[in-house]
């Protein structure tokens, strides 16, 4: 919307030279000072500012969401391959597209739900261990990986739970070690 002053209306040559409306014109503050926002997070309490870690609720949301997203994308890719493999010689293009979409949607949902549950279990167990030990170190993550694997496969028996717990602990141990090495040797 163009804004014109009354004296511009009276001059016929200045009708083409309209000035844009500035809503901050009457404020006695330079415009650039209005938008100088802080780059670091602002906290209400000092305890929140000293904490260098996400809260349990943030962890729960982060791990569950990332796990579900990774599972859904991986499952959709597997479903895409399965859908292409299931083509038959007499299929029309619409039928082929339908097979691919149905297969990728089914696999994406299934994988996303599985990995989302694993992320939910991991976040809950890690937050519980951290609260019980009152420390934040690598061993909390490894123990949470052990517990997540064991709890996820507990319904299939003790042996399956023990193997899954060991795999979960090793996977988390490797991930934490890789993260520490990345922090140390890769300048970001």
Beta strands, then each sheet from edge to edge (+ up, - down):
strand 1: 2-3
strand 2: 19-20
sheet 1: 1+ 2-
end
